[in-house]
Amino acid sequence: MTLFGLALPWSLPLTLVIYGVVVAAAAWIYRDARARGSRYAALWALSTLVFTIVPVLVYMYLHRDAGPAR
């Protein structure tokens, strides 16, 4: 794969996809927490960006009975 004439490693596209999924998960958690009225919405999003999957699982576990946000 090349970008502007520079050879890129094969793992770069995979890395960008993974980072994209993490950013999308952080955005989803932020929007959901704000819709639920959480004071810690930004903290949830930041922790998702830093620690990736663990905050997502914890957030989903804590809000499993609440149903969809309105």
Secondary structure, DSSP 4 states (H G I P E B T S, - for coil): -EETTEE--THHHHHHHHHHHHHHHHHHHHHHHHHTT-TTHHHHHHHHHHHTHHHHHHHHHHTTTT-S--
